[in-house]
């Protein structure tokens, strides 16, 4: 009786969310029915094979740097209108449909996730049914024989509309294999995308146009961004450049890699099924040379490179209205919304030039998440079906609350930014050459040194890169 009452409350909450959030055209997942009196009474068939878990636990190990519980928050943590409430509601619906009891196991140190996966597979104890964690660790686990090939499952349909087809294609590296998956079921891949934040007040005070129309017209390029940043810095009159002055941009060393991704290319490229290698194309050298001179070279007073040019208070500059641009992940909306007095907007990374088709925004591979199944799973088919159920219900619960309500509505002060976020979420690009890989460390070192040494950098790191991806062809095949 208690479970039924919880379910009825859950369905009512879902109905409220569906009324308050504008619906899109997707038919993914179950919908709710109402009686004449307005009470939600049942869920419609999701079109998946029937399953009866008979009250068995379905345990998912999860971890991410934000500690966002996108797996199984407790009922007492599910505050009305929160993302936790949406995830909890999703799980109640799935439990009613499948008879399972969804349990989350939090790996408190997110960098220990790979160790947990390794322990599970070596011990073969079968503690966890699935994992939800960092894409970087999921990839490493996939080439260590720790994950199940999802493409071999008959009860998990990776083509279902609640899975992100663009991402999953990238996760397969042009092969017939796939070991981790994402979609409406998780939101940290969206929150983990890197974007450009800008201070609206600083632009308006300087009588400069907001860049939104440049984005819409396809003219938001690296040169256009440079025009905003150039000569923007202002000393407060004491002739000492520090946290009390105003700057054009605050960037980390890693932003060099993210900017290159913004041009539609990656540091690690895939040239065939499971064929990963260092990107030594001439155009990459041209890209690096262009953006390095504008944003990363020593002696540029308009750009602060964190930890190189300033340490103390560097990440407070943007919050305090002392920087026009800051690159950060989407999840920083939460922090800026609560800490900033000035209005801010969000932009995709700029194109290389106007001829480039579309925008590209990479996500932090250690921060963005995906789901996977242990290679030692005794019943991977059932686990796959359970993930399909969770995905099918997630669109009208988790996705709508995490993306449409929180990220694109409730947390924004600038209505144009919702349009930008919609574009950004559709512009994901996956580069394996991010933290903590050899090429990422090498390019960061180049930025810290303050001069462009691209040719020698890739020559010195090539053997390390080859070693990192040596096992890939054994797991990702034609």
N, C-alpha and C positions, 0 to 999 in steps of 0.2 A: 504493500500500500504506500509506503514511504517513497519507494522508487517511482511509482506512478504519479504521486503528487509532485515530486521533483521534475518529472518529465513534463507534466502539464504546465508548471511554472516556466520551464525552459522554452516550451513551444510558444507560450504567451509572450515571452521576452523576444523571441525571434520574430513574432508577428509585429511587435512594436517597432523593432529595428527595420523591418521591411516597409512599414508605413512611413517612417521618418526619413528613410534614405531613398533617393531616386533610384528606381530599378533600371537596369540596363537590359539588353536584348537577350542575354544568356539564359538558357534553360537548364544550366548545370545544377545538379543536386535536387533534393526533394523540396517541394513547396508545401505550404501549410493550407489546410482547409478550415473554414469557419462555419459555425452553426448560425442560425438566424439571430441568436443572441450575441454573436461575436466571439464566443469562446473557441479556442483552437482545440480540435478533437483528434486529429490524426495527421500522419505524414503520408504523402503519396509515394508510390513505388519509385525507387531510384534507378531501376533498370539493371540491377546487378544480381548475380546469383544469390539465392537465399543462403543464409548462414545462421547457425545457432551455436553460439559459444557457451551456452549453458552457465553463464555467470563467471567464466574463467577470466583471469587477469590477462590483459593485453598490455605488456610493459614496454615502454619506450624510454631509452636513455637519451637525454637531451642536454645540450650545453651551447651557449653562445656568449660573446663578450658583454652583451647588454644585460644578460640574465632575463631576457624576455621569455616568459614561459608560454611558448606557442604550442605546447604539447598537452599538458593536463594540469591546469591550475586547480587549487582546491575551491570548493564552493564558497567558503568564507572569504576568499580573496577575489571573488567575482563581483566586484562593485558594479552597480548599475551603470550601463553605458560604456564600460571599460572594455578593452580588448580581452582581458581575462574572462570577462563575462561571456563574450562571444565564443571564445575557445571552450569554456565550460559548457555553454549551450550546445555547441557542435558535438561535444563528447556525449552529452545526455541523449541527443538525437541518435547518434551512432550506437550507443549502448542499447537503446530501445529497439533499433533495427536489427542488431546482431546478437544481443544477449551477452556481449562482452563487458568487462569492467576495465576501462582504460586507465592505466597507471603510468605516471611519469617518474623517472628516476633522474634527479638533477646531478650531473657531474659538475660540481661547484667550480672547479678550476677548468675553464674551457680548453686550455692547452693540454689537458690530460685526456681528452676525448679519444685520441688515437690509442693511448695506453689501455683505456677501458675496452675498446674494440679488440685490441690484440689479446688482452687477457681472456675475453669471452671466447675468441676463436681457438686459442691454444688450450684452454681448459675444457672446451666443448660442454660447458655446464648448462647452456641454454637459458641463462638468466633473462636476457633481453630478447624481445621479439623484433624490435626495430631500433634504429638510431635516427636522431635528428640533431645534426651538428654541422660544424664548419665545413664548407665545401673543400677547403684545402685538405683537411684531414680525411674527408670522404675520398678524395682522389688518391691520396697516399694509401689508404686502406684498400682501395680497389686494385692497386698494382702490387699489393702484398698478399693477395689471396684471402682477404678477410671479408669480402662482400659478395653477395649473391648476384648473379647476372639477372637483372629484372626482365630482360627481353626473353628469357627462357620460360617465364611463368605464363600459364594459360589463364589464370584467374585475375591477373593484374593487367589491365589494358592501358598501356602508357599513352594511347592515342585519345583517351577520353578527354573531353573539353575542359575538365577541371585541372588537368596537368598543363604546364607551360611548355608548349610544343617547341618554341624557339630555344628555350633554355635546354630542354632535354636533347635536342639535336646537337647542341654544343657539348653537352655532357658525354655524348657518344663518340666524339672525335672522328666523325665520318665512318664509324665502324658499325657492326651489327650488334654490339654489346652496349649495355648501360647498367651501371651499378648504383647510381643515386639519382633521385628524382625530385622535382619541385613543382609547385603550382599554387592553387588556392589554399592548400593544406598548410602552407607556411608563409610567413610574411617577412622574415628577416632577410630574404634575398632582395626584397624591395627596399626595406629599411637600410640595408647594407650597401645600396648603390651610392657612389660618390657623385656629388653635384657641386655647383657653385652657388653659394649664398651671397647676396649683395645687399647693401644698406640703402634702402629707398630714400631715407631722409638726406643722406650725404649727397646723393645724386640730385635731389630736388633743390637742396641748398646751393648746389653748384650750377643750377640751371641746365642740367644735362638730362637728355631723354632717357627714360627707362628702356632697357634693352629688349623688351618683349616683342616689339614689332620686328626687330632684327631677326629674332628666332623664327617668328612666323613666316617671314619672307625668305628664310634660308640664308640670311646675310650675317648670322652670328658666327664670326670666324675668329681665328686667333689674332688676326690683325685688328679686328673690331674690338676685341677685349683689350688689346694692348693700347688702343686709343683711349679707352677709359682709364686704364691704370697709369699710363704715361703722364708724368708731371703732376700726379695727384697728391703726392706727399707734401705735408706742411709741417714745418718745425714750429714748436710753440714759442720760439723766441729765445731759448736758452742755448742754442747752437749745439745741443746734445741730442742725438737721435736715440730715443728710448720709448718706453711704453706710454709716455705722455704726448707723443706726436701722432700725426695721422698719416696713414699709408694707403697705397693703392690696392695692395693685396697681401694676404698672409697665406703662405703655402708651406706644406711639408715637402721634404725631399722626394717623397714617393709620388708627388703630383706630376713629376715628369712622366712616369709610366702611365698615369691616368690620362694625361693630355694626349699621349701617343695613341692610346685606345680611342680617344675622342675623334681621331682621324680615321677610324674604321680599321685599324690594324692592331696587332698584338706583338708583344716581345717574344712570346713563344707561339709559333705558327703551326698549324696542322695542314700538311700537304697531301694527306691520304689517310686511309684507315689506320688509326693508331700511330701515324707518323708525325711525331712532334720534334721540333728542333728550334734552335735559336734563330730568330728572324734577322738575317743578314742582308735583306734587300736594301738596295740603294736608297729607296724612298724613306726607309726608317732613319738612315743617317741624315737625310735632308730634313726630316721632321724634327729630329733631336736638335740639329744645328739651329733651326729656326726658333723653336720655343726656348732653347737654352739661352740664346742671346737676349731674348725679350724678357724672360722671367727668372732665370736661374743663375745667371752669371754674377760674380762678385761685383760690388760697386754700384748696384742698381738701387737707388734710394727709395724707389716706389714699391719694391717688393721685399717683404721680410720672409726669409726662409727659416722656419722654426728650427731651433737648436743650433743653427749656424750663425745667424745674424742676431738672434735674441733668444734668450731662454726664459727669464723671469717674466711672467705675465703675457707671453706671446699669444696664447690662445684666449686671452681676455680682451685683446685689442678689438676684435670684431664685435664682441658682446657690448663693449663700452663705447661703440660708435667711433672707433679709432682706425677702422680699416674698411675700405669700400667692398672688397671681395674676401671671402674665405672659402676654401674648398673643404668639404666635410661630407659625411654620409647623411642620408635622408633622416636618420634617427635623430640628428642634431636639432631637427625642428622642435623636438620636445624640450631640449635645453634652452634654445634661443627664445622660444615662445614665452618661457617663464622668467628668463633673466634679462631680456633686452627691452629697453624702453622704445627704441627706434623700430619702425616697421622694416621688415626684410622681405626679400623675394628670393626665388630659386630659379636657376637656369641650368640647362644642360651644358656639358663641356662644349667649347666652340669647335666648329669645323676647321679643317686646314685652310680651305678656301671655298668660295661660293659654288664651285663646280662639284664639290663633294655631295653625294646623295645622302641626305638624312644625317641625324645626329647619333652619337654613340656614347653611352655612359657605362663604364665598367663598375662592377661591385667589388668590395673587399672580399677576396676569397676566404680569409680566415673568419670574417664576420657574417657573411651570408651563409644560409643554412640549406640543407637538403635532407631528404629521407633515404634510408638504405636498410637492407636486411642482412644479418650475419650470414656468412657463407656456410656456417655450421647449423643453420636453422633446421630443426627437425620437421617443420611443416611450413616451408616458405610460401606455398600456394595459399594457405589460409592467411598468412601475414600479408601477402600481396593483396588479397581480397579485402582485408580489413583496411589497408591503406586506401584502396579505391573507395570504400564506404566513407572514410574520413574525408577524402578529397571531394567526394560528391556533395557532401553536406556543407563543406567549408565556404563555398562561394557566397551563399546568402547569410553566413554568420561571420566567420573569421575575416574573409576578404573585405566584405562591405564595411565592417567596423574598423579594421586596421588600416585600410587604404582609403575607402571612400569617405568614411566619417572622420577618422582621426587625422590621417596625413593630409587629405585633400579638402577638408572642411573645417573641423573644429579647431585645429591647431594653427590655422593660417589667418593672417590679418590682411592678406593681399589676394583678391579673388583670381587674379591672373596666374598666380602660382599653381592653382589647381590644374589649370590647362597645361602648365609646364611639367608638372609631375606626371600627368597622364602621358605626355610625350616621352618623358624620361623612363617611365616604367615599361614602355614599349620599345625602348632603345638599348636594352641590355646587351653588353658584350662581355664575353668570358675570356679572360687572359690568365693562363696558368703561371705567367711570369710575375706574379705579385708576391707579397710577403708569404713565407720567409725564404723565397727561392734565391738561387745564386745570382741570377740576372737582376733581380730587384735590389739585392744588397749592393751589387756592383754599381748600378745606376744611382742609387742613393749616395754611395761614396763619391761618385763623380760630382753630384750636386754639392755635397759638403765641401769638396775641394774647390768648387767655384769656377771650374773651367771645363770646357767640352773636350773630353778625351774618348769619344765614342769608339773610334777604331781600335785603340789599344784596350779599351774596356771589354769589348766583346771578344777580342782575341785571347785575353787573359782568362775569361770566364767560360769559354766554349767547352772545355773538357768537363768542368763541373756540371754544366747544363746537360751534356750528353749522359753523364752518370745519373742525374736526377730522373731522366725519362727512359733509361735503358730498358726497364721492364715493361713499358707501355705496350709494345707490339705483342707481348705474350698474353695480354688480357683484352686488348681492343683490336679485333681482327676483321678482315674482309668477309 
